[in-house]
Amino acid sequence: MATTTADVPAPRERDETVGARIVRFLSKGPVYALLIFIGLLWLVPTLGLFITSLLSPSDFNEGGWWQVFSEPGKLTTENYARLFDTEAITSSLVTTVWIAVLGTILPLFIAALAGYAFAWLEFPGRDWLFILVIALLVVPLQMALIPIFSLYNTLGIFDTVIGIALFHTAFGLPFAIFLLRNFFIGIPKDILESARIDGASELRIFFRLILPLGIPALASLAIFQFLWTWNDLLVALTFGRSTQPITVAIYSQLRQFGQNIDLIATASFISLIVPLVVFFAFQRYFVQGLLAGSVK
Amino acid sequence: MAEVAFEGVSKIYADGTRAVNEMTLGIEDGEFMVLVGPSGCGKTTALRMVAGLEDISEGTLRIGERVVNHVAPRDRDIAMVFQSYALYPHLSVYDNIAFGLKMQKLPKDEIERRVQEAADVLGLESFLDRKPRALSGGQRQRVAMGRAIVREPQAFLMDEPLSNLDAKLRVQMRAEIARLQNDLGVTTVYVTHDQTEAMTMGDRVAVMRKGEIQQVDAPQELYDRPVNLFVAGFIGSPAMNMIEATLERANGGLAAVAGSQRIGLGEDTLAVRPGLRAFEGKTVVLGIRPEDLEDAALETDTPADRRLRGKIVLREALGAEIMAHFTMDARLAMTEDVKELARDVGDERVAEGEAAQDDATLVGRFGARSRVREGEETEVAVDTRALHFFDPETGLGIYDEQTQGKGAA
């Protein structure tokens, strides 16, 4: 994922002879072949899901998805058209986006503030508090379902987007704080001291220096947290009734013998595409060496 | 611009160690003050206390009229250049330099004008759009300087700003910083462990050791009249030769006897250091700077009692001069100061007191025409007027009757 090579072009290839290139390819070839094979193998279920979503229910029932290779004419986008007419699915997509976005931005922002404090501010009990936060990593979220359920009932945020997002926030925080604190502590101290002398307040240092410099860590955290909240079924099922994200909506479409596989496959594929897009959108921020040139 | 005054300032860590001990030092308005000393002597801690990055455990620190003990760094109106430069890696050179001004919320055109001006002075005009990682070491150093000068602060603080540059660039930047400071006239506190930087840049130099100031003086004064062995050994390169010698009466004057050799000390020497008479018959530490030794073959009119005999063990030709290392049968002075200095340059044998003591190796700075060869016995002329003497008990230099230099150790 490192993409810093753009800064330093490697002069190696230019003066390589054809023979040397062939040798290099042959020596690395088997490894590439193996990697490509494994990659393809892992893609098979996704491909199956995608093709299934493009088959009409009757065609699907006649045989497996692989039959399209002999009869490509059977492919149709009718399922997608029907899916977007289904109110339950479209509204649940919107709900999912809300939950996932809130459930990603909230913990990221809070964890960034906390991570900065744990890394660079001095206050009594800091290290003990940090150990406590790390200790929270081992608490399984299933344990909290019942107590939080009754708490939400009292607070009146049961069956709301904010309730579900807050639960994700709470359980995303320990890891996020842990990761960001460890990243921030790697930022050279001189930079922060220099900013303090330059007249920046702690809040400005946080927004002007820590957040921009923390982009690689923030981006990777954002991806994981987004995937987690997007794919979550358990939390949404527990704390939502009419507030249904896509996972719950798909789940409620399940019949015993999978008669509405057309709807499920299509909705599943949609729900799979969004995290992929998010991943590819953020992965370019995983830039290594962002701190290059600051000290020494 | 302002004075910076340390009044009995100490830094005491939780475990009780005193990194800086009751430091009292007044830095005048517009003065270039260099704090110099071996690593761990507290010079950087002292600087960081001025910056507000370290708490002050005891004493009072003033910048201008204001006591700043409890003033936050951002309110002290100072600018600091870090050893690592500490540039903001995600900002362009322009934004790096403008950062402090933006924090002060100056109007945009004023920021623009000041940054351009600083870039102009430092030759950075064509790099303003670049990120620090696309700059060379020397350019980064300039950006760090630029960030300090645009602020137009009360004082510049510099923490070994040149130590990451290669030797040639360091000499160049040394001159540039000195010139810049001179032009701007801003009070500057400059920390370094390099005595050459201290000597060439400072209006005055404070030599520190183990958290205490040893001597504060103009560079030449430090060189000519070091208060103690530590200052004498630290200032000057190559370092001063220090051997044990006994003072004896010799036809009206005194003679320093080192091993089997004697050096006559005439009226001229005693006139400068009347305190020496009190040490008649006693052992002193005799300090001879390499530049006060010369191949006797080049100074044929040197009288016999101003010569040493030694065997050349190493000859380093530097073109303009020759560093001649020679051994003689005298004892190396082995005081705590000497050991600490040796530790600082990584000479473990001397630091642990294990060096062969009865065969002292001295360094002489001979003229380029000297024909000395390794392995040869040779005669070395000594400039007796420039000799230094120290009390081996206290390490203090022997000058007046009171045997005290200025200041106190």
Interface residues (C-beta under 8 A of the other chain):
Chain A: D7 P188 D190 I191 E193 S194 A195 R196 I197 D198 G199 A200 S201 R204 R208 L209 P212 L213 G289 L290 L291 A292 G293 S294 V295 K296
Chain B: A51 G52 L53 A72 P73 R74 R76 I78 A79 M80 F82 Q83 S84 Y85 A86 L87 Y88 P89 H90 F99 G100 M103 Q104 K131 P132 R133 A134 L135 G137 R140 R147 R151 N164
